[in-house]
Amino acid sequence: MVDGEERSESESDAATDGSVPAPGAAATPRARARSAALWGIVGGFAFLVLAQGYRLLGPGSLPVGFGGLALVAVAVAVASAGLTYLAEARVRAKRRT
């Protein structure tokens, strides 16, 4: 919004009619689950990137094969998604988001 410019009636109504959540409002369970799933995917892929970097540049090979790395990546993804889902409510409650 530019200085001196008025908000249109439709913009001001959208913020008060319930279609757009107010800033700082609690996230819906669906939004929390979606956010946690995305962070889980990020965690799993981050593990795979680090493992691949170690295999390429590290001093030796890893003690597990590709199947083991995939299982560990899934475990990392599930753990990071679960922790994100649980921590989001606590962080929001303390208003540190």
PLY file of the C-alpha trace (Angstrom):
ply
format ascii 1.0
element vertex 97
property float x
property float y
property float z
element edge 96
property int vertex1
property int vertex2
end_header
0.00 0.00 0.00
1.36 3.43 -0.97
1.36 6.27 1.55
-1.86 8.25 1.45
-3.72 5.54 -0.43
-6.95 4.30 1.13
-7.78 0.60 1.44
-10.64 -0.48 -0.74
-13.80 -1.76 0.91
-13.17 -5.30 -0.34
-9.67 -5.36 1.19
-10.89 -4.21 4.59
-13.81 -6.67 4.53
-11.56 -9.62 3.66
-9.60 -9.13 6.86
-12.72 -9.05 9.06
-15.18 -11.48 7.46
-13.26 -14.58 8.52
-11.95 -15.63 5.12
-8.43 -14.51 5.97
-7.07 -15.41 9.42
-5.87 -12.54 11.54
-2.12 -12.23 12.01
-1.01 -14.29 15.00
-4.10 -16.52 14.92
-3.63 -20.19 15.70
-2.97 -22.38 12.69
-5.55 -24.95 11.70
-4.64 -28.62 12.18
-4.56 -29.09 8.41
-2.12 -26.19 7.97
0.07 -27.51 10.80
0.11 -31.00 9.26
0.96 -29.65 5.82
3.76 -27.51 7.23
5.12 -30.44 9.23
5.02 -32.71 6.17
6.95 -30.19 4.12
9.58 -29.84 6.86
9.78 -33.62 6.98
10.51 -33.73 3.25
13.17 -31.06 3.70
14.75 -33.05 6.53
14.80 -36.29 4.56
16.31 -34.71 1.47
18.85 -32.79 3.58
20.01 -36.09 5.06
20.35 -37.61 1.58
22.34 -34.60 0.36
24.71 -34.84 3.33
25.12 -38.60 2.87
25.82 -38.17 -0.83
28.36 -35.44 -0.09
30.09 -37.72 2.39
30.18 -40.55 -0.15
31.67 -38.23 -2.79
34.15 -36.28 -0.67
34.56 -38.28 2.52
37.42 -40.55 3.49
35.50 -43.77 2.89
32.16 -45.35 2.29
29.19 -45.42 4.63
28.35 -48.58 6.59
24.99 -48.90 4.80
24.04 -49.21 1.14
21.53 -47.23 -0.87
18.57 -49.08 0.63
19.80 -48.35 4.14
20.25 -44.68 3.28
16.69 -44.56 1.97
15.37 -46.10 5.20
17.36 -43.68 7.35
16.14 -40.76 5.20
12.53 -41.86 5.74
13.16 -42.12 9.49
14.70 -38.62 9.51
11.73 -37.28 7.53
9.19 -38.83 9.93
11.09 -37.62 13.00
11.51 -34.07 11.72
7.85 -33.89 10.65
6.69 -35.13 14.06
8.93 -32.76 15.97
7.86 -29.85 13.78
4.18 -30.64 14.32
4.64 -30.76 18.10
6.95 -27.77 18.38
4.87 -25.43 16.21
2.09 -25.13 18.78
4.55 -24.46 21.60
6.47 -21.85 19.65
3.26 -20.11 18.56
1.95 -20.15 22.14
5.07 -18.34 23.27
4.67 -15.92 20.31
8.15 -16.55 18.96
7.14 -17.20 15.37
0 1
1 2
2 3
3 4
4 5
5 6
6 7
7 8
8 9
9 10
10 11
11 12
12 13
13 14
14 15
15 16
16 17
17 18
18 19
19 20
20 21
21 22
22 23
23 24
24 25
25 26
26 27
27 28
28 29
29 30
30 31
31 32
32 33
33 34
34 35
35 36
36 37
37 38
38 39
39 40
40 41
41 42
42 43
43 44
44 45
45 46
46 47
47 48
48 49
49 50
50 51
51 52
52 53
53 54
54 55
55 56
56 57
57 58
58 59
59 60
60 61
61 62
62 63
63 64
64 65
65 66
66 67
67 68
68 69
69 70
70 71
71 72
72 73
73 74
74 75
75 76
76 77
77 78
78 79
79 80
80 81
81 82
82 83
83 84
84 85
85 86
86 87
87 88
88 89
89 90
90 91
91 92
92 93
93 94
94 95
95 96
